[in-house]
Amino acid sequence: MARLVMAEFRKLITTRMWWWILLISVAWTIMYTAIAIAIDNHSGRLVPSLSSAAGQHALFATAAGIAGTLVAVMATAEVAGEYRHRTAVATFMITPHRWLVVIAQVITFLLAGAGYALACVLVNLAVAVPWLAARGIGLSAFGDGNFAVLAAIVLAAAFFGMIGAGIGATLHSQLATVAAMPLYLYVLEPLLSHITSLSTWTPYLPA
């Protein structure tokens, strides 16, 4: 299994998508963090102050949380793309047990999701901690429940990568899976979350 996972990682890094996804994730993290801090003192803000625990939690979740969505899209595109371009044939000729290949792909993107989120978390902290300190606002990765939020972001991105790989291996259609993932995350799940009668279980949905 370790060899299969390493093979999947090699296939991933031979494409440019992993680099672009990482670049976009980090760029979004920096941009959102900068904007959130810049408008923190303005009146009429829609989020809690960054001097509060709730504000810091929201900052982390929104800035670094983008990694999960992008990794899910990358996973579905990469895995489904193997069926579209028929490169999966060579893989299955070497490893005829397809379920082993799918498990290796799921593990690969689970680890990739955790890695991307961790990178975004570190960038988020690198930008926010000194900037807020200059304003007299203390921000610690281990205080006010922040560590739990940061850990949850990493775990969520890992699970998104896993789910994306699983969907890609199931549907095989690159276009359908890439379109379905953002549609679910940004349209369907928010709609479900606003239905009062479903409120007992919607907090456990992936996003």
N, C-alpha and C positions, 0 to 999 in steps of 0.2 A: 504493500500500500504506500509506503514512503516513497518508493521509486515512481509510482504513478502520480503522486502529488507533485513530486519534483518535476516530472515530465509536463504536468499541467501548468506549473509555474513557468517553465521554459517557454511553453507555447504562448502564455500570456505576455511575457516580456518581449517576445519577438514582434509583437504588434505595437503600433503607436498609441492605441487607445488607452492603455494603462497610464501612460505619461500625461495625456491630455486630461484624463479624468482626475488625476492627482493635481495637475496644475489648476484646473477649474475649481476643485474643492478647496485648495489652499487660497486661491485668489478670492473666492467668495467669503471664506473665513476672515481674511484680512479686511475686505471691503465692509462686510457687515459689522465687524467689531469696531472699525473706525467710525462708521456712521452712527452706531449705537452710542458710542462714547461722546461723539461730537454733539449729538442732540440731547444728551442726558439732562442738561441743565435747562432745556427749553420748556416752556409751559405747553400744556396740551399734549404731552407725550402719551402714547398708547400703551406703553409698557412700564412696569414699576421702575423706580430709580435704581441705578446700579449700586447705590450705597446699601440697598436692601438685599437680603438673601434671594428673594423672589426675582429681583431684577438680574442678579448674577446668574441664577439658574436659567432664566430666559435667554440671556446672552450666550451662554454655553450651548444650550440646546439648539438655538437657531443658527449660530455661527458655525459650529463644528458638526451639527446634525446633518448638513447637506451631504456629507460623505456617504451616508447610508443610502440615500436615494440614488446617487450617481453610481455607486458600486453595484447596486441592484440592476441598474440599466446596463452597466458594463458586463455583468455576469450573464444576463439574459442574451445580450448581443453576441458575446464571445461563444457561449455554449451553443446557442441556436445557430450561430453562423457556421459552426462545424458541419451541421447537417445541410445547410444551404449550399456551402461550397464543397461538400463531399469529402472534406478532410477527416471526418469521423471514421470513414471507411478504413483508412490506414491504422488508426488507433485501435479499432475493433479487430483488425487482423492480427495485431500484436497481442491484444488482450481481449480474447473472445467473450469473456464474462462482462457483459455491458454494465451490470450493476456495480462492478468494481470501479469502472471508469466514471460512472455518475457520482459515486461516493467520493472519488478523488477530486472531481470537479467541485463538488459541494464543499469539501474541506478546503480546497484551494481558495475559493472565493470567500469562504468564511474567514480565513486568515487574512486575505487581502482586505476585506471590509474592516477588520479590526485594525490592521496596519494603517489604512487610509484615515480612519477616524482618529487614531492615536496621533498621527501627523497633524491633523487639523486641530486637535485639542492642544498640542504643544504650541502651534502657531498662535492659536487663540490666547493662550496664557502669555506667550512672549510679547504680544501686542498689548493686551489688556492690563497686565499687572503693573508695568512701569508707568503706563499712561494714567491709570487711575490713581496710582501712588502719588503722581505729581499733582493730582487734584485733592489729595488728602483722603482718598478712599482706599481702604485696605481690601485686598483681594487675595485670598489664599485658596489653593487647590484642595486643601484639606479642612477648611473651615466652613461653617454655616451649611453643612450638607452638600458642599460643592463636589466633593470627591465621589459621592454616590451618583450625582448627575453626570459627571465626566465618565465614570465607569459605565453608566447606563448608555451613554452615547456610543462608546466603543462596542459594547455588547449588541446594541441595536444595529449598528453598521455591519457587524459580523453576521447577524441573523439575516439582514437584508441581502448580503452577498450570497448566503446559503439559499435563501428563498429564490433569488434571481436565477441562480444556477439550476435549481430544481425545476423552475418554470421553463427555462430554456431547453432543458433536457426532455421535458414532457411535451411541449407544444411544437418544438423544432422550427417554428416559423420566426425568423429574426424580426421581421417587421411587426408581426402581431405581438410578440413578447415585449419588444421595446416600447411600442405604443401603449400596451396594456398596463405596464408598470406605473408610469406617471399618471395615467388616467385613474388607476385605482387609488394611488397615494394622495393625489391632489383633488380628485372629484368624488369618487365613490365613498372612500372612507370618511372624509369630512362630512358628507351628507348623512351617512349612517350615524356618525358621532353626535349629530344634532337631533336625532330622533329620541325623544325623552323615554319612550317605552323600551328602548334598547340600551339604556344607560347602565344597566347592571353588568353588561359584558363588553360594550364597545371600548372601555379603557384598556382591554387586553388585545385589541387589534394591533397588527404589526407597527404602524406608525405611532 
